[in-house]
């Protein structure tokens, strides 16, 4: 049975093969939104003092 690639490696190889370099900023924006939403959800709980010091 052949080894399976991870999803991240498949996306990177797809970008290289198809020369779809315009996807890199799109992926970066999505990742930053995920990180910011995670920080915002932590800001509502007991982690609020620690999250507010980052900003």
C-alpha positions as CSV (number, residue, x, y, z in Angstrom):
1,X,0.0,0.0,0.0
2,X,1.4,3.4,-1.0
3,X,2.1,6.0,1.6
4,X,-0.5,8.7,1.9
5,X,0.5,12.3,1.7
6,X,-0.9,14.8,4.2
7,X,-3.4,17.4,3.1
8,X,-0.8,20.2,3.6
9,X,1.7,18.4,1.3
10,X,-1.0,17.8,-1.3
11,X,-2.0,21.5,-1.3
12,X,1.7,22.6,-1.6
13,X,2.3,20.1,-4.5
14,X,-0.9,21.3,-6.2
15,X,0.2,24.9,-6.0
16,X,3.6,24.0,-7.5
17,X,2.4,21.8,-10.3
18,X,-0.4,24.2,-11.4
19,X,1.6,27.3,-10.8
20,X,-1.3,28.7,-8.7
21,X,0.8,31.0,-6.7
22,X,-2.2,33.4,-6.2
23,X,-3.5,30.9,-3.7
24,X,-0.7,31.6,-1.2
25,X,-2.2,35.0,0.0
26,X,-5.7,33.5,0.1
27,X,-4.4,30.7,2.4
28,X,-2.5,33.2,4.5
29,X,-5.7,35.3,5.0
30,X,-7.7,32.2,6.0
31,X,-5.0,31.1,8.5
32,X,-4.8,34.5,10.1
33,X,-8.6,34.6,10.4
34,X,-8.6,31.3,12.1
35,X,-5.9,32.4,14.5
36,X,-7.6,35.7,15.3
37,X,-11.0,34.0,15.9
38,X,-9.2,31.6,18.3
39,X,-7.7,34.5,20.2
40,X,-11.1,36.2,20.3
41,X,-12.8,33.2,21.7
42,X,-10.1,32.9,24.4
43,X,-10.6,36.6,25.2
44,X,-14.1,35.9,26.5
45,X,-13.0,33.4,29.2
46,X,-10.4,33.2,31.9
47,X,-7.6,33.7,29.4
48,X,-8.7,37.3,28.7
49,X,-5.8,39.1,30.6
50,X,-3.2,37.0,28.8
51,X,-4.8,37.6,25.3
52,X,-5.2,41.3,25.9
53,X,-1.5,41.8,26.5
54,X,-0.8,40.5,23.0
55,X,-2.6,43.5,21.5
